[in-house]
């Protein structure tokens, strides 16, 4: 009999890094997968443990507090993590026997040098397994892993009934990876054949050419066929959609296009734009040192040309001898609350507060105003977020258009682009296009929550 389960032990290590060391879940899991000798089944189980625990953390803590004789705040951090994955297995882990969840949790306490807590872990989990616990209506937010204030905002935006249905569907939908393929038809056929050989189930994306959904993949991303050869980039279709939008808007012109990716991050928008609009001359800005290094690494891995990158903020660009009104297109994928991607990054729920949410619109307006001064006449700003918060999306665009700077802009009617999408995508895009903008709610068609608004300078 094993002294402990290494998959569960690594899940504890991952959760410690995510919750207590402020790391991102996808980065932590990818690193663990690259270092450990795990089967595909191991990786799927570890992913389920980590994401399931993060997704419902406040609810799991509610159970632990109800059945623990110890003051919650005095529980050892590692023992608390062991209890959390234990409760998740008991209450939400389909096909995991209760005896296995409890027994393996006790073994983990011993493995992490907390043997004196093993009886405590055993007792708490046995009580939780045998008892029921009613959740008062005023604590309904715990079921979905949100604070009461953020859950209240959802109800304000969508109404209570729609909010509960929406959040349940979002939590239940699979976490399938989507990739953007970069290459010609022959290279694509070769890549699809390699995926088949590796028993990776691949489906075409719903909206865009060259996007593919990898069903139930939970391995190390860098080991995917085509990754090292620079043929794929992990990116949800929602995040690729701005590039399709700009491509359709710029297709009337024959000149070279000067393009600014003002909040480049790891380079996802830059990569997608360059893939569908090869004639773009792109300048990508990213002030964060770690993200900037990843941006350069991705540009190199994908062998992309005519891309310049600067490790600066948009506000600093005027100090780098860049002429005013130089750019034909500026994409502003602004920092936001991230409520459209909590399905993939459930740790967002743990860090986001109502107070933090109030800070985003001020920064977003500042970025819009700075971008406006760098745009040519008739140029277009493509403003986008990965949130569903109206105050960061349509309400913010309305505020900008009513401002002194914003009065020099008109909204671009994105409805006019629908006829140019793939036939199967047209009805979907039609549903998503509201008041000339595109608003995607997460959970449908494997899409992340996303917002796109295009503004043209008069």
C-alpha positions in Angstrom: 0.0 0.0 0.0 1.3 3.5 -0.9 2.2 5.8 1.9 0.5 8.7 0.0 -1.0 9.5 -3.4 1.6 11.6 -5.4 -1.2 13.1 -7.6 -3.1 14.5 -4.6 0.2 15.6 -3.0 1.1 17.6 -6.1 -2.4 19.1 -6.1 -1.7 20.3 -2.6 1.6 21.8 -3.7 -0.1 23.5 -6.7 -2.9 25.0 -4.4 -0.2 26.3 -2.0 1.5 28.1 -4.8 -1.7 29.5 -6.3 -3.5 30.5 -3.0 -0.6 31.4 -0.8 2.1 32.5 -3.3 -0.2 34.3 -5.7 0.8 32.3 -8.8 -1.5 31.5 -11.8 -3.2 28.1 -11.9 -2.3 27.3 -15.5 1.4 28.2 -15.0 1.6 26.1 -11.9 0.0 23.0 -13.4 2.1 23.3 -16.6 5.3 23.4 -14.6 4.3 20.4 -12.4 3.3 18.4 -15.5 6.6 19.2 -17.2 8.6 18.0 -14.2 6.6 15.0 -13.0 6.0 11.5 -14.5 2.2 11.6 -14.7 -0.1 9.6 -16.9 -2.9 11.4 -18.8 -5.4 10.1 -16.1 -3.1 11.5 -13.4 -3.1 14.9 -15.1 -6.8 15.0 -15.5 -7.4 14.1 -11.9 -4.9 16.7 -10.6 -6.5 19.3 -12.8 -9.9 18.5 -11.5 -8.7 18.6 -7.8 -7.0 22.0 -8.3 -9.6 23.7 -10.4 -12.5 22.2 -8.4 -11.1 23.3 -5.1 -10.3 26.9 -6.4 -13.7 27.2 -8.0 -15.6 26.4 -4.8 -13.1 27.5 -2.1 -15.4 29.7 0.0 -18.0 26.9 0.0 -15.5 24.3 1.0 -14.3 26.6 3.9 -17.9 27.0 5.0 -18.2 23.2 5.4 -14.9 23.0 7.3 -15.8 25.8 9.7 -19.1 24.2 10.4 -17.5 20.8 11.4 -14.1 21.7 12.8 -13.5 22.0 16.6 -10.5 24.2 15.9 -10.7 27.9 15.2 -10.6 28.1 11.4 -7.9 30.8 11.5 -5.7 28.5 13.6 -5.8 25.5 11.3 -2.3 24.8 9.8 -2.1 26.1 6.2 -1.2 22.6 4.7 -3.9 20.9 6.8 -6.4 23.4 5.5 -5.5 22.6 1.9 -5.8 18.9 2.6 -9.2 19.4 4.2 -10.3 21.5 1.2 -9.4 18.9 -1.4 -10.9 16.3 0.9 -14.2 18.1 1.1 -14.3 18.7 -2.7 -13.8 15.0 -3.3 -16.6 14.1 -0.9 -19.1 16.6 -2.1 -18.3 17.2 -5.8 -15.8 14.5 -6.9 -17.9 12.2 -9.1 -16.9 8.5 -8.8 -14.4 9.1 -5.9 -15.3 6.7 -3.1 -15.7 8.5 0.3 -13.3 6.1 2.0 -10.6 6.9 -0.5 -11.0 10.6 -0.2 -10.8 10.4 3.6 -8.0 7.8 3.8 -5.8 9.6 1.3 -6.3 12.9 3.1 -5.1 11.4 6.3 -2.0 10.0 4.5 -1.3 13.5 3.1 -1.2 14.9 6.6 1.5 12.4 7.4 3.4 13.0 4.2 3.5 16.8 4.8 5.0 16.2 8.2 1.7 17.0 10.0 1.1 13.5 11.5 -0.3 15.0 14.8 -3.1 16.5 12.7 -4.1 13.2 11.0 -6.8 12.4 13.6 -8.2 15.9 13.2 -8.4 15.5 9.4 -10.0 12.1 9.7 -12.6 13.3 12.2 -13.6 16.5 10.2 -13.9 14.7 6.9 -15.9 11.8 8.4 -18.4 14.3 10.0 -18.7 16.2 6.7 -19.3 12.9 4.8 -22.1 11.8 7.2 -23.8 15.1 7.8 -25.8 17.5 5.7 -25.5 21.3 5.8 -28.1 23.7 4.6 -26.9 26.9 2.9 -28.9 29.9 3.9 -30.1 32.1 1.0 -28.0 35.0 2.2 -24.9 32.7 1.7 -25.9 31.5 -1.8 -22.8 33.3 -3.2 -20.6 30.6 -1.5 -22.0 27.9 -3.8 -20.4 29.7 -6.7 -17.1 30.7 -5.0 -17.8 34.5 -5.1 -18.0 37.1 -2.4 -21.4 38.4 -1.5 -20.6 41.8 -3.2 -19.5 40.3 -6.5 -22.4 37.9 -6.5 -24.7 40.9 -5.9 -23.3 42.6 -9.0 -24.1 39.5 -11.1 -27.7 39.7 -9.8 -27.8 43.4 -10.6 -26.6 42.7 -14.2 -28.6 39.6 -15.0 -31.3 39.1 -12.3 -31.1 36.3 -9.7 -32.6 33.5 -11.7 -30.4 34.1 -14.8 -27.3 34.6 -12.6 -27.7 31.2 -10.9 -28.4 29.4 -14.2 -25.5 31.2 -15.9 -23.0 30.4 -13.1 -24.1 26.8 -12.8 -23.6 26.3 -16.6 -20.3 28.1 -16.5 -19.0 25.9 -13.7 -20.2 22.7 -15.4 -18.8 23.3 -18.8 -15.6 21.5 -19.8 -12.3 23.3 -19.7 -11.2 22.5 -23.3 -8.2 24.2 -24.7 -8.5 26.3 -27.9 -5.5 26.9 -30.1 -4.8 29.2 -33.1 -3.0 27.4 -35.9 -0.3 29.3 -37.7 0.7 27.8 -41.0 -0.5 26.8 -44.5 -3.0 24.1 -45.4 -0.4 21.3 -45.8 1.2 22.2 -42.4 -2.3 22.1 -40.9 -3.1 18.7 -42.3 0.2 17.4 -41.0 -0.5 18.8 -37.5 -4.0 17.3 -37.5 -2.5 13.9 -38.3 0.1 14.3 -35.5 -2.8 15.1 -33.0 -4.6 12.0 -34.2 -1.4 9.9 -33.6 -1.1 11.3 -30.1 -4.9 10.5 -29.5 -5.7 14.2 -29.0 -9.3 14.8 -30.0 -9.5 18.0 -32.1 -12.6 19.9 -33.3 -12.8 23.0 -35.4 -13.6 26.3 -33.7 -17.2 27.6 -33.8 -16.4 31.1 -35.1 -13.0 31.4 -36.9 -10.9 29.6 -39.4 -7.6 28.2 -38.0 -8.9 27.8 -34.5 -9.3 24.3 -33.0 -10.7 23.0 -29.7 -8.6 20.2 -28.0 -11.1 18.1 -26.2 -10.3 17.0 -22.6 -6.6 17.9 -22.9 -4.9 18.4 -19.6 -1.3 17.7 -20.3 1.8 19.9 -20.6 1.1 22.5 -23.3 4.7 22.6 -24.5 4.5 18.9 -25.5 1.6 19.4 -27.9 2.3 18.6 -31.5 3.3 21.8 -33.3 4.2 23.8 -30.2 7.9 23.7 -30.5 7.7 24.1 -34.3 5.8 27.4 -33.8 2.6 26.3 -35.4 0.2 26.7 -32.5 -0.6 29.3 -29.9 -3.0 28.7 -27.0 -5.8 31.2 -27.4 -9.6 31.1 -26.9 -11.7 32.0 -29.9 -13.0 35.1 -28.1 -9.5 36.5 -27.8 -8.8 35.8 -31.5 -12.1 37.6 -32.6 -10.6 41.2 -32.4 -8.1 40.2 -35.1 -10.8 39.0 -37.4 -12.7 42.2 -36.7 -9.7 44.4 -37.6 -8.9 42.2 -40.6 -12.4 42.8 -42.0 -12.2 46.5 -41.3 -8.8 47.0 -42.9 -9.5 44.9 -46.0 -10.6 47.9 -48.0 -7.1 49.4 -48.0 -4.0 48.3 -50.0 -1.4 50.3 -48.1 0.8 49.0 -45.3 -0.9 49.3 -41.9 0.7 50.7 -38.8 -0.7 48.9 -35.8 -0.3 49.3 -32.1 -0.9 46.6 -29.5 -1.0 48.9 -26.6 -1.5 46.3 -23.8 0.3 43.3 -25.4 0.6 41.0 -22.4 2.1 37.7 -23.6 1.4 38.7 -27.2 -1.8 36.9 -28.0 -3.4 39.8 -29.9 -0.2 40.6 -31.7 0.1 37.0 -32.8 -3.5 36.7 -33.9 -3.4 40.0 -35.8 -0.1 39.1 -37.6 -1.5 35.7 -38.5 -4.6 37.1 -40.3 -3.1 40.5 -41.4 0.5 39.8 -42.6 0.9 43.4 -44.0 0.6 44.9 -40.5 3.6 46.7 -39.1 3.1 46.0 -35.4 4.4 47.8 -32.3 3.6 45.9 -29.1 3.9 47.4 -25.7 4.2 45.5 -22.4 5.6 47.1 -19.2 5.8 44.0 -17.0 9.3 42.4 -17.2 8.1 38.8 -17.0 5.3 39.2 -19.5 7.6 41.2 -21.8 10.1 38.3 -21.8 7.2 35.9 -22.7 6.1 38.2 -25.4 9.5 38.2 -27.0 9.8 34.4 -26.6 6.4 33.8 -28.3 7.3 36.1 -31.2 10.6 34.2 -31.7 8.9 30.7 -31.3 6.3 31.6 -33.9 8.9 33.2 -36.2 6.8 36.3 -36.7 8.3 39.3 -38.7 7.9 43.1 -38.7 7.0 43.2 -35.0 8.7 45.7 -32.7 8.2 45.4 -28.9 8.9 47.9 -26.2 8.9 47.3 -22.4 6.9 50.4 -21.6 3.4 51.6 -20.8 1.2 53.3 -23.3 1.5 56.5 -21.4 5.3 56.5 -22.0 5.1 56.0 -25.7 5.3 59.7 -26.5 8.8 59.8 -24.9 10.1 57.3 -27.5 10.1 59.5 -30.5 6.8 58.2 -31.8 4.9 60.7 -33.9 1.5 61.7 -32.8 -1.4 60.3 -34.9 0.9 57.6 -36.4 -1.3 54.5 -36.1 -4.1 53.2 -38.3 -5.3 50.7 -35.7 -4.8 50.5 -32.0 -6.0 47.5 -30.0 -6.6 48.1 -26.4 -7.0 44.8 -24.6 -7.1 46.6 -21.3 -6.5 45.4 -17.7 -9.9 44.3 -16.4 -11.6 42.4 -13.7 -11.4 39.1 -15.7 -14.9 37.9 -14.9 -15.1 36.4 -18.4 -12.3 33.9 -17.8 -12.9 32.7 -14.2 -13.7 29.3 -15.7 -10.1 29.0 -16.7 -8.6 31.0 -13.9 -10.8 30.4 -10.9 -8.2 32.1 -8.6 -9.6 35.4 -9.9 -12.6 34.8 -7.6 -10.3 34.7 -4.6 -8.5 37.9 -5.4 -11.2 40.1 -6.8 -13.0 42.5 -4.5 -15.6 45.1 -5.1 -13.0 47.8 -4.3 -10.6 46.5 -6.9 -13.3 46.4 -9.5 -13.9 50.1 -9.0 -10.3 50.9 -10.0 -10.5 49.4 -13.5 -12.7 51.9 -15.3 -10.5 54.9 -14.3 -7.4 53.1 -15.8 -9.4 52.0 -18.9 -10.6 55.5 -19.6 -7.0 56.8 -19.2 -5.8 54.2 -21.7 -8.5 55.2 -24.2 -7.6 58.8 -23.9 -3.9 58.1 -24.4 -4.6 55.9 -27.4 -6.9 58.5 -29.0 -3.9 60.9 -29.3 -1.8 58.4 -31.2 -4.5 57.5 -33.9 -4.6 58.8 -37.4 -7.7 60.5 -38.8 -10.2 57.7 -39.7 -8.1 55.3 -37.6 -9.8 52.7 -35.4 -9.4 51.8 -31.7 -10.4 48.2 -31.0 -11.3 48.3 -27.3 -11.6 44.9 -25.7 -11.9 43.2 -22.3 -12.2 39.7 -20.9 -14.9 40.7 -18.4 -18.7 40.9 -18.4 -18.9 44.0 -16.2 -20.9 46.7 -18.0 -19.0 49.4 -16.2 -15.8 48.2 -17.9 -17.6 47.5 -21.2 -20.5 49.3 -22.8 -21.0 51.8 -20.0 -17.3 52.8 -20.2 -17.5 53.3 -24.0 -20.5 55.5 -23.5 -18.6 57.6 -20.9 -15.7 57.9 -23.3 -17.9 59.0 -26.3 -19.5 61.7 -24.1 -16.1 63.1 -23.1 -14.2 65.9 -24.8 -11.8 63.4 -26.5 -14.5 60.9 -27.3 -16.6 63.4 -29.2 -14.0 63.0 -32.0 -15.0 59.3 -32.4 -17.9 57.3 -33.8 -18.8 53.7 -33.0 -18.2 51.2 -35.8 -21.2 49.1 -36.5 -19.9 45.6 -36.1 -23.2 44.1 -37.4 -22.0 45.0 -40.9 -19.2 42.4 -40.6 -21.5 39.4 -39.9 -21.9 38.5 -43.7 -18.1 38.0 -43.9 -17.9 35.2 -41.3 -18.0 31.5 -41.9 -21.6 30.3 -42.6 -21.8 28.4 -39.3 -20.5 31.4 -37.3 -23.0 34.0 -38.7 -26.0 33.1 -36.4 -23.7 33.0 -33.4 -22.0 36.4 -34.1 -25.5 37.8 -34.8 -26.6 36.8 -31.3 -23.4 38.2 -29.8 -23.6 41.6 -31.5 -25.5 44.1 -29.3 -25.7 47.8 -29.9 -22.9 47.6 -32.5 -20.5 45.9 -30.1 -19.8 42.2 -29.5 -20.5 40.9 -26.0 -19.8 37.2 -25.2 -20.9 35.5 -22.0 -18.7 32.6 -21.0 -20.0 29.0 -21.2 -21.5 29.0 -24.7 -19.6 27.4 -27.6 -16.5 27.0 -25.5 -16.0 30.8 -25.6 -14.6 32.9 -22.8 -16.5 36.0 -21.8 -15.3 38.9 -23.9 -16.3 42.4 -25.1 -15.3 44.2 -28.3 -16.1 47.8 -29.3 -14.5 49.6 -32.3 -14.2 53.4 -32.3 -13.3 55.3 -35.5 -11.7 58.8 -35.3 -13.5 61.4 -37.3 
